Amino acid sequence: MNTLTAGDNAPLFSLKNQNDEVVELATLLNDNQVLVYFYPKALTPGCTVQAEQLRDHKEQLAQLNTVAVGISPDPIKKLKNFETKKELNFDLLSDEDHAIADAFGVWGLKKFMGKEYDGIHRLSFLVSQDGTIKHVFNKFKTKEHHQVVIDYISSLSE
């Protein structure tokens, strides 16, 4: 796993969201910086808490000129189910072949209960409007992810 770091150019992806619409990073960057957050699997406890916190703090992020998009290897249908069940208010993007996860360097070997497998590592990237990675969030608890992001962005304007 060769994870991108601050200063690297973010891969300009184009993925389908939960509504089967194409979402392009370049288009999102026209108006905002973008929090690209990778999560392993929709509707699992940690991923749900993380998504609900971003849902509940969407307006606070907007005030900081930031929009969030979640990326997982889930199929579009599962993402739609996640959005509906949890009343999510942002784009969930399907990366079934994990090409974008690979490009960001978040797809790799994981260990859980003594088993090893390949999957997405829970990391987030703050992408500046110029397309470079401003910050990588790699140390957080899922329930605190939103606050870590908000605190970091807020500290930039102090």
N, C-alpha and C positions, 0 to 999 in steps of 0.2 A: 504494500500500500504506500503510495507516494502522494500524501495529502498536500493540496495546494496551501500556500501560506500568504500572509499579508504582503501586498505588493504584486502578487501574481495576477495575470489576466484571468478573469473568470471565463469559462467556456460559455459561449453564446448559444445556449440551448433553445430548442423548440420542442415542446412536449404537449400532449393532450391533457386537459384537466378533467375533473369529475363530470363535466357537462359535454365531454367529447369535443371541446373547442381547443384550438391550438393557442398556446401561450408561449410568447417569445421573450426571453430575458431582455433583449435589446429594446423591445417596445416598452416593457416595464420601466427600464432605466431612463426613458425619455422624461418621466415625471418624478421619479423617486429613486432613492437608493433602495436596494432590495435585500431582504433577509431571506437567503436560500437555506432552508433547513431540511436536513435529511433525517428520515425516521424509518425504522425497520418495518413496521406492519400496522396498518390501519386497524382500529378497534381493539387494540391491546391496551392494557392498563396504562403503561408509561406514555405511549404515543397519544392516547386519549387525553390524559392530563395535560400534556404539552400543547396539544392542539386547542383544548378548551381555554387554556390560559392566553394563548395568542388570540383566540376569538374574543375573549373578554377584554383584551387590551389593544384591540385593533385601532381604536380611535387615538389612544395614547401614542401608538407607533406612527399613525398618520400625522399627528402633530409634530413628530420628529422626522417628517419627510421620508418615512420608511413603510414599505409594503412587504408583507411576508408571503412566501410560497413554500408549501411543503412538498417534498419529493420522496416517493417510496417506490418499491418494485411492484406494488399492488396494481391489479387491472382496474380500468376505469369504473367498471360496475361496482367494485368494492369501495372505491373512493367516493362514489355517489352515495352509497349506503352510509359511509362514515360521515359525510357532510350532512345528510338528512337526519341520521340518528342523533348527532351531536350539535346540530344547528350551527355548523361552521360557516364562516363568512369570508373565506379567502380561498384562493386556488390551491387544490391538491393535484399534483402532477404525477402521471403514471410513467415510470421508467422501468418497464418490465424486463428489458434486456440489460438493465443497469449500466448502459453506456454513459449516461451523464454522471452517475455515481462513480464510475471508473475515472471519468475525466476530472472530477473534483478530488479523486483519491480517497473516497470514503467506502469503497467496496473492498472487502478483504476478509481474512480469516477471523472468525469469532469463536469464542468458547462459552458454552453454557451447559451447566450440570454435567461436566466431564466430556461433553461432545464438542467436536470441532466442525465448523461448517463455514461457508462463505456467505456473507451478508453485508448489509449496510451498517456502518458505524454511525452513531448518533452525533452528528456534527452540524454546525451552522456557520454560514459564511455571510458577512455583511459586504455587499457588493456596491461600491461607489457608482455614481452616475457615469463616470468615465469607463466603467467596466473592469476596474481593478478591485481586488479583494482588499477591503479596508481592515477587516478583523476576522479571525477564526474563533468561534466559541466551541471549545472542546472540553471544558470542565464545568459541569452544571448538573443539578438534579432536574428531572423533567418538570416538576412543579415550580421550579424557580427559573427556568429557562427564560421566560418572558422578562423577568425582572433583571436578570443579568444583562440581557440585550438592551433594555431600556436604560439601565444605569450606565452602560458603556456609551451609548449614543448621547445621552444627556451630558456625560462628562466631557465630550468633545466640544460642546458649545460653552463651557464654563470659562 
